[in-house]
Amino acid sequence: MTCKINADTTDGLKIVSDTSGAVEIQTNGTTVAAINSNGTVVIPTITNGTAVATTSGTAVDFTGIPSGVKRISMMFNQVSCNGTAPRLIQIGTSSGLVTSGYISSGAFAGAGQGGLTSTAGFLCGNGGAAADKTVGIATIQTLGGNVWAMSTANGDGTANYIKVGGGSITLGGVLDRVRLSTTSSATFDHGSVNIAWEY
């Protein structure tokens, strides 16, 4: 069911109900409030997680992401590792991280260019040296249901490179976790990372 109230050609206000019974109030295509099927009113906000230092280990996990989230941003603050491994993002459900089935590619451009693909996660670029420090944001957003897509264009931080990546995957359940890792045995040695989510 779709009901428009005082809607003009710019679709100024729209109330949309989906098959689950949830209702969204939209203006110009942007959700300004939602009522979940259990009657809970949700006002879209951006909620930051807790930043984690990327100074050791091969992975950083963010868990406990609430259901109903539609967009997740991962922010990189000079993230570096002691090898040339590209950064990799994986998402998952309460059953655990999904480590296969992704359709993803990553590349770099600057003093040369090159690309690669991955089914193990979302690639945040390709190539680089141990001194590289990833800066920027990766955005992961639902297409509806449990289908998710990722896109990123990150700065290098130390050299004249831009690293880009993208991909998609269909999860078997509701997303509740995100991991940043290296794509090899290289370990993180500099910087920090955080996430934010939106309803």
Residue, then its C-alpha position, 0 to 999 in steps of 0.5 A: m500500500t502506498c499513500k501520498i498526502n499533499a504530494d506534489t510533483t516533487d513528491g514532497l511527502k510520502i507515506v509508504s507501507d511494505t508487506s511486513g507492516a512497517v511504515e516509512i514517512q519520506t520526503n523527496g525520497t529520504t526517510v524522515a521517520a519510520i514505524n517498524s512492524n512492532g510499532t516502534v518509531v524510528i527517527p533516522t540518525i547516524t550512530n557512531g561505533t567506537a573507534v578501534a586502533t589498527t596497530s596490531g592483528t589482522a582483523v577488526d570486528f564490529t558486532g551488535i549492529p542493530s536490525g533495521v540499519k540500511r547504511i553502514s559507513m566504515m571510516f579509515n584513519q591512516v590504516s596501514c599494515n606491514g605488507t602490501a595486502p589490500r584492505l578487505i571488508q566482510i559482513g555477516t549475521s548472527s550465524g557469523l561472518v560471511t567469507s565467500g560468495y561476494i562479487s567484488s573488485g578493487a583497483f588503484a590509479g595513480a603512478g600506474q594502475g591495476g585491479l583484482t577481484s575477490t569472492a571472500g569480501f569487499l575489496c577496498g582497492n588494490g596494490g600498495a606498499a607497507a608505508d601506505k595509509t588508507v584514508g577515506i570512507a567505504t559505504i555499505q548499503t542495502l538494496g532491500g532485504n538482505v542484499w548489500a552493496m559496497s562502494t569506496a574510493n580511498g586516498d593513499g595518505t602517503a603517495n599519489y594513489i587513489k584506491v577504489g573498490g565495490g561489490s555486492i552480496t546476498l546474506g542469509g539473514v539480517l546483517d549484524r556485524v562488519r569486519l575489516s581485515t588484510t587479505s594476507s598474513a600482513t598485520f595492521d601497524h598504524g591508524s584506526v577505523n570506526i563505523a557508523w550506521e543509519y536507519 
